[in-house]
């Protein structure tokens, strides 16, 4: 997919402030970090007790993933859990254990721990064990068994002509689908969360240290007294925004959603120590694609701790994932560019709601409004008519700047069905049956020449299940001054059609969504 040129905009002061408030709304409470820390340290103390099946070995328990990197975000809903990824590194060797034996011993210990703490038994996953905490905690802990493997991994990396000091922290991990899972072998799957974390922090070290020092001065404390999880950099803020945007955009298509390690790695590469959130966000969006290599036709996003690993390896077997990444990047650029030009809360909310969540954005940037009575009820009803369409995650943002120079209106929609006379209806009329033909009719006051585009947005489980979601812009044909668009009723749900007139590179008129309900 060819990306359009992206030039960062100068954000308004109001948009800058609202973006900061939005990041604050994505933050998890400090109490959550502290609860997570207490929980995994409690597991560590259990494994270190004399009666532990692993007591003969020292164990090292530490977080990995977004909790370690400071990029964790609130779940989208109260029904979702925080995913706390923990490594249990056992100071033993591969000569002593198979992957299967090591994982089984840790599993038995976690079963005993859960029983002692009145928790439900742990669940076994492919690589780890999952401890499920009480509903009030709102998180579960994935505990990954591991052994130190730095010396071996460094030798292997040096053997292909590379040097990497970060490899010293590499680990061997368990994977029940690995070919050597049940037998003694030096060949175990590898991982390096400590090395990755060190690389990630190196990409923002100057800003991180400056912020930590400023916090210490403000609190009249020593720098060491400021916990690292309290220090937040523009890079971490930008990644949080992009993760939520990605999550919402692919809420109906999770199987092609760009994975977090790709977003985080490309964002960290693209970050240039910008000191503002808007500067970091736009810089990352402008440059992150430049760090995707093309190696003999293969898209390659190198693991910074291991040049042998390609984080984008799944793109080869599933090309839709590669296309989804570039499509998402294009949409994210447009969304945030539009939002950063705004000076008021309402258009800022409208720009970001489809792929950040209306409730989140509204609560973050708009003060509570006291409204009651019939007017408030009517406003709620009117908004609910369009909200499903306007906030559809797959509805593309405008790719043109708006400059009003006229008007366009969808005047009606003609329905044709076999054996029935054609008839015309208006927006949000009675539900239509499937397998009917539709013709949308529009009129504009804009003088020709111009281009006409139509935006179809469909919703509902039919379109999701059959991979028929649409939300882009389709260029139409103007014939004899007539503006018409032919469609058919395929999927149940609420859908919309909008007509846009583009002239001299600007969107000069738009009709607003014409609602179509299908049984």
C-alpha positions in Angstrom: 0.0 0.0 0.0 1.3 3.4 -0.9 1.3 5.9 1.9 0.4 9.5 1.2 3.0 12.1 2.4 2.4 13.1 6.0 3.5 16.5 7.2 3.0 17.1 11.0 0.8 20.1 11.7 1.2 22.8 14.3 -1.4 21.8 16.9 -3.6 24.4 18.5 -3.0 25.0 22.2 -6.4 23.8 22.9 -5.9 20.5 21.0 -2.5 20.0 22.7 -4.2 20.3 26.1 -7.0 17.9 25.1 -4.5 15.4 23.8 -2.8 15.5 27.2 -6.1 15.0 29.0 -6.9 12.0 26.7 -3.6 10.4 27.6 -4.4 10.9 31.3 -7.7 9.2 30.7 -5.9 6.1 29.3 -3.5 5.9 32.2 -4.1 3.1 34.7 -4.2 4.2 38.4 -0.9 4.1 40.3 -2.8 1.8 42.7 -3.1 -0.8 39.8 0.7 -0.7 39.3 1.2 -1.2 43.0 -1.3 -4.0 43.2 0.3 -5.8 40.3 3.7 -5.4 41.9 2.5 -6.8 45.2 0.9 -9.7 43.4 3.9 -10.9 41.4 6.3 -10.4 44.4 3.9 -12.5 46.4 4.3 -15.3 43.9 8.1 -14.9 44.0 8.1 -15.3 47.8 6.0 -18.4 47.5 8.5 -20.0 45.0 11.4 -19.1 47.3 9.9 -20.8 50.4 11.9 -23.9 51.6 9.0 -26.3 50.7 8.9 -25.2 47.1 9.6 -27.8 44.4 12.0 -25.3 42.9 13.7 -24.4 46.2 17.1 -25.7 45.1 17.2 -22.9 42.5 17.1 -19.2 42.9 14.2 -17.6 41.1 13.8 -14.2 39.6 10.3 -12.8 39.1 9.8 -9.7 37.0 7.3 -8.1 34.7 7.5 -8.0 30.9 5.4 -6.4 28.2 3.5 -3.2 28.6 3.7 -3.1 32.4 7.5 -3.2 32.2 7.6 -0.6 29.4 5.1 1.8 30.9 2.7 1.5 27.9 -0.2 -0.3 29.5 -3.6 1.3 28.9 -7.0 1.0 30.6 -9.2 -1.8 29.3 -11.9 -0.6 26.9 -14.6 -1.8 29.3 -15.1 -2.8 32.9 -15.6 -6.4 31.8 -12.0 -6.6 30.4 -8.9 -7.4 32.5 -5.5 -6.0 32.6 -3.0 -8.5 31.2 0.0 -8.7 33.6 2.8 -10.6 31.9 5.4 -12.0 34.4 8.6 -14.0 33.8 9.7 -16.6 36.4 13.4 -17.0 35.5 14.7 -20.1 37.3 18.5 -20.3 37.8 18.9 -23.8 36.4 20.2 -25.3 33.2 18.7 -27.2 30.2 20.7 -30.2 31.3 18.5 -30.4 34.4 15.1 -29.9 32.8 13.0 -30.4 29.8 10.6 -27.6 28.9 7.8 -29.9 29.8 9.2 -30.7 33.3 10.1 -27.1 34.1 6.6 -25.9 33.2 4.9 -28.7 35.1 6.8 -28.0 38.3 6.0 -24.3 38.1 2.4 -25.3 37.4 2.2 -27.4 40.5 3.6 -24.6 42.6 1.1 -22.1 41.2 -1.7 -24.6 41.9 -0.6 -24.7 45.5 -0.3 -20.9 45.6 -3.8 -20.4 44.2 -5.2 -22.9 46.8 -3.4 -21.2 49.7 -4.7 -17.8 48.5 -8.3 -19.0 47.9 -8.0 -18.4 44.2 -9.2 -20.5 41.3 -6.7 -23.0 39.9 -4.3 -21.6 37.2 -5.0 -22.2 33.6 -2.4 -23.7 31.3 -1.6 -21.8 28.1 0.8 -22.6 25.3 3.8 -21.0 26.9 2.7 -19.9 30.4 0.3 -20.4 33.3 -2.5 -17.9 34.0 -3.5 -16.9 37.5 -7.0 -15.3 37.6 -7.5 -12.9 40.4 -10.8 -11.8 42.0 -13.2 -9.6 39.9 -12.3 -6.5 42.0 -8.6 -6.8 41.0 -9.5 -6.6 37.3 -6.3 -8.3 36.1 -4.9 -11.8 35.4 -1.3 -12.8 35.6 0.5 -14.8 32.9 3.5 -16.5 34.4 6.1 -17.6 31.9 8.7 -20.2 33.0 12.3 -19.4 31.8 15.9 -20.3 32.2 19.0 -18.0 31.7 20.3 -18.4 28.1 22.4 -15.2 27.5 25.7 -16.9 26.7 24.3 -19.3 24.2 22.2 -16.6 22.4 25.2 -14.2 22.2 27.3 -16.9 20.6 24.6 -17.6 18.0 24.2 -14.0 17.2 27.9 -13.5 16.9 28.1 -16.6 14.6 26.1 -14.7 12.0 28.4 -11.7 12.2 26.4 -9.5 14.6 27.3 -8.2 18.1 24.7 -7.4 20.6 25.4 -6.8 24.3 21.6 -6.9 25.0 21.8 -10.7 24.3 23.3 -11.2 27.7 19.9 -11.0 29.2 18.3 -13.5 26.9 16.3 -16.4 28.3 15.1 -19.9 27.2 11.3 -20.2 27.5 8.8 -23.1 27.4 6.5 -23.7 24.5 4.4 -26.9 24.3 4.3 -26.7 20.5 8.1 -26.7 20.2 9.6 -29.8 18.7 11.9 -30.4 21.7 9.3 -29.7 24.3 9.3 -33.1 26.0 13.0 -34.0 25.6 16.3 -32.8 26.9 17.8 -30.4 24.4 19.9 -27.2 24.2 17.4 -25.9 21.6 14.7 -24.0 23.4 12.6 -21.1 22.2 14.1 -17.7 23.2 13.0 -14.4 24.6 14.7 -11.3 25.9 12.3 -8.9 27.8 15.0 -7.4 29.9 17.1 -6.6 26.8 14.1 -5.2 24.9 13.2 -3.0 27.9 16.8 -1.7 28.0 16.7 -0.9 24.3 13.3 0.8 24.6 14.4 3.0 27.5 17.6 3.9 25.5 15.3 5.5 22.9 13.9 8.0 25.4 16.6 8.1 28.1 17.3 11.8 27.9 13.7 12.8 28.2 13.0 10.2 30.9 15.9 11.3 33.0 14.9 15.0 32.7 11.4 14.2 33.7 12.4 12.1 36.7 14.8 14.8 37.8 12.1 17.4 37.6 9.7 15.3 39.6 12.4 14.8 42.3 13.0 18.6 42.5 9.2 19.3 42.7 8.8 16.7 45.5 12.0 17.6 47.2 13.1 14.0 47.0 16.1 12.2 45.6 15.9 10.9 42.0 16.1 7.3 43.3 13.0 7.9 45.4 10.9 8.5 42.2 9.7 5.0 41.0 10.2 4.5 37.3 6.5 3.6 36.8 5.6 7.2 37.8 7.7 8.8 35.1 5.9 9.2 31.8 7.5 10.3 28.6 5.9 11.5 25.3 7.0 8.3 23.6 5.0 6.2 26.1 2.1 8.6 25.8 2.1 8.3 22.0 2.2 4.5 22.1 -0.8 4.5 24.5 -2.8 6.6 22.1 -1.8 4.4 19.1 -2.6 1.2 20.9 -6.1 2.4 21.8 -6.6 3.7 18.3 -5.5 0.3 16.9 -7.7 -1.7 19.4 -10.8 0.3 18.4 -10.1 0.2 14.7 -9.8 -3.6 14.7 -12.5 -4.3 17.3 -14.4 -6.2 14.6 -11.4 -7.6 12.8 -9.1 -8.8 15.7 -7.4 -11.5 13.5 -5.6 -8.8 11.4 -4.9 -6.3 14.1 -1.2 -5.1 14.2 0.5 -6.6 17.2 1.7 -4.4 20.0 5.4 -5.4 19.7 5.3 -4.0 16.1 3.7 -0.7 17.1 6.1 -0.3 20.1 9.2 -1.2 18.2 8.5 1.1 15.2 7.4 4.0 17.5 10.6 3.7 19.6 12.7 3.7 16.4 10.8 6.8 15.1 10.9 8.8 18.3 13.4 11.7 18.2 13.2 12.8 21.9 10.3 15.2 21.3 9.3 16.8 24.5 5.6 17.3 23.8 3.0 14.5 23.3 1.7 16.0 20.1 5.2 16.3 18.7 6.1 12.7 19.7 2.8 11.4 18.2 3.1 13.1 14.9 6.8 12.3 14.6 6.1 8.6 15.2 3.3 8.6 12.7 5.4 10.4 10.1 8.5 8.1 10.5 7.5 4.7 11.8 7.0 3.1 8.4 10.6 3.9 7.5 11.9 1.3 9.9 10.2 -1.6 8.0 12.9 -3.1 5.9 12.4 -4.9 2.6 14.7 -8.0 2.6 14.3 -9.7 -0.8 10.7 -8.9 -0.9 10.0 -9.8 2.7 8.8 -7.1 5.1 11.2 -7.2 8.1 10.9 -5.5 11.5 14.0 -6.6 13.3 13.9 -7.5 17.0 16.4 -5.0 18.4 17.7 -7.6 20.8 18.1 -10.4 18.2 18.7 -9.6 14.5 17.5 -13.2 13.6 13.9 -12.5 14.6 11.4 -10.7 12.4 8.4 -9.3 14.4 6.5 -9.1 11.1 7.0 -12.8 10.1 3.2 -13.4 10.1 2.8 -10.8 7.3 4.3 -13.3 4.8 1.7 -16.0 5.5 -1.1 -13.6 6.0 -0.6 -10.6 3.6 -3.9 -9.0 5.0 -1.9 -8.2 8.2 0.6 -6.1 6.3 -2.2 -4.3 4.4 -4.0 -3.8 7.7 -1.0 -2.1 9.3 -0.6 0.4 6.4 -4.3 1.1 6.3 -4.3 1.7 10.1 -1.3 4.0 9.8 -3.0 6.1 7.1 -6.2 6.4 9.2 -4.3 7.2 12.4 -2.4 10.0 10.6 -5.7 11.5 9.3 -7.5 11.2 12.6 -4.9 12.9 14.7 -4.1 15.5 12.1 -7.8 16.5 12.1 -8.0 16.5 15.9 -4.9 18.6 16.4 -6.3 21.4 14.3 -9.3 21.8 16.6 -9.9 24.6 19.0 -13.0 23.3 20.7 -14.0 20.1 22.5 -16.9 18.9 20.3 -15.1 18.7 17.0 -12.0 17.2 18.8 -14.3 14.5 20.2 -16.0 13.9 16.9 -12.6 13.5 15.1 -11.3 10.8 17.5 -14.4 9.0 18.8 -14.6 6.4 16.0 -11.2 4.9 16.9 -10.7 6.1 20.5 -14.2 5.6 21.9 -16.7 8.4 22.3 -17.2 7.8 26.1 -13.4 7.9 26.7 -12.8 11.1 24.7 -15.8 12.9 26.0 -15.0 12.2 29.6 -11.4 13.2 29.1 -11.9 16.6 27.4 -15.4 17.9 28.1 -16.6 19.1 31.5 -19.9 17.6 32.8 -22.9 19.5 31.5 -26.1 19.9 33.5 -28.9 19.2 31.1 -32.4 17.9 31.7 -35.9 17.9 30.4 -37.3 17.3 26.9 -34.5 19.1 25.1 -31.9 16.9 26.6 -33.9 13.8 25.8 -34.5 14.9 22.2 -30.7 15.6 21.8 -29.9 12.1 23.1 -32.4 10.5 20.6 -31.1 12.5 17.7 -27.5 11.6 18.5 -28.3 7.9 18.9 -29.6 7.8 15.3 -26.3 8.7 13.9 -23.8 7.7 16.6 -23.6 4.1 15.5 -22.5 5.3 12.0 -20.4 8.2 13.0 -18.5 6.2 15.6 -18.0 3.0 13.5 -14.3 2.1 13.8 -13.9 1.3 10.1 -15.5 4.6 8.9 -12.6 6.4 7.2 -11.8 10.0 8.1 -11.9 12.7 5.4 -8.8 12.6 3.2 -9.4 16.2 2.0 -9.4 19.5 3.8 -12.9 20.9 4.1 -13.8 24.3 2.5 -17.5 25.0 2.2 -18.4 26.3 -1.3 -21.8 24.9 -1.8 -24.2 22.2 -0.8 -25.1 18.6 -1.7 -28.1 16.6 -0.6 -29.2 13.0 -1.0 -32.8 13.7 -2.0 -34.0 10.1 -1.8 -33.3 6.4 -2.4 -35.2 4.3 -4.9 -35.8 0.6 -4.0 -36.2 -2.1 -6.7 -37.3 -5.7 -6.0 -38.3 -8.5 -8.4 -42.0 -8.5 -8.8 -42.6 -5.1 -7.1 -43.0 -1.6 -8.4 -40.0 0.7 -7.6 -40.6 3.2 -4.8 -38.6 6.0 -3.2 -37.9 6.5 0.6 -36.1 8.9 2.7 -33.3 8.6 5.3 -33.9 6.3 8.3 -37.1 5.0 6.8 -38.7 1.6 7.4 -36.4 -1.4 7.4 -35.7 -3.0 3.9 -35.5 -6.7 3.0 -32.3 -8.2 1.8 -31.6 -8.7 -1.9 -33.2 -5.4 -3.0 -31.6 -3.0 -5.4 -30.9 0.6 -4.3 -30.3 3.8 -6.2 -29.3 6.9 -4.2 -30.1 10.3 -5.8 -28.2 13.5 -4.9 -28.2 17.1 -6.0 -25.5 19.8 -5.6 -25.2 23.5 -6.0 -21.5 23.3 -6.7 -20.7 24.3 -10.3 -19.1 21.7 -12.5 -16.3 20.5 -12.9 -15.9 18.6 -9.6 -15.5 15.0 -8.5 -18.2 13.2 -6.6 -17.4 10.6 -3.9 -19.7 8.3 -1.9 -18.9 6.9 1.5 -20.7 3.7 2.5 -20.6 2.7 6.1 -22.2 -0.6 7.1 -22.5 -2.1 10.6 -23.9 -5.3 12.1 -22.7 -8.9 12.6 -23.6 -10.0 9.1 -21.0 -7.6 7.6 -18.5 -8.5 10.3 -18.9 -12.3 9.8 -18.8 -12.1 6.0 -15.8 -9.6 6.0 -18.0 -7.1 4.3 -17.3 -4.0 6.4 -17.0 -0.9 4.3 -16.1 2.7 5.3 -14.0 4.2 2.6 -14.6 6.6 -0.3 -15.6 5.5 -3.7 -15.4 7.9 -6.7 -18.6 8.2 -8.6 -19.5 9.2 -12.1 -21.4 12.4 -13.0 -23.6 11.7 -16.1 -25.7 14.5 -17.5 -25.5 16.3 -14.2 -27.0 13.4 -12.4 -25.4 12.1 -9.1 -26.5 8.5 -8.6 -25.0 5.6 -6.7 -26.2 2.0 -7.1 -26.1 -0.5 -4.2 -27.9 -3.6 -2.9 -29.2 -4.7 0.5 -26.8 -7.5 1.6 -26.3 -7.3 5.3 -28.7 -6.8 8.2 -28.1 -3.7 10.4 -27.9 0.1 10.2 -26.0 1.5 7.3 -25.3 4.9 5.7 -24.5 6.6 2.5 -22.9 10.0 2.2 -22.3 12.1 -0.9 -19.2 14.4 -1.0 -18.2 16.9 -3.6 -14.5 17.5 -4.1 -13.1 20.4 -6.1 -9.6 21.8 -6.4 -8.4 19.3 -3.8 -10.9 20.4 -1.2 -14.1 18.8 0.1 -16.5 21.7 -0.7 -19.8 20.0 0.2 -21.0 16.9 2.0 -24.6 15.6 2.4 -24.3 14.1 5.8 -25.2 10.4 6.3 -28.3 9.0 4.7 -29.4 6.1 7.0 -30.5 2.8 5.6 -32.0 0.1 7.8 -31.9 -3.5 6.6 -33.8 -6.5 8.1 
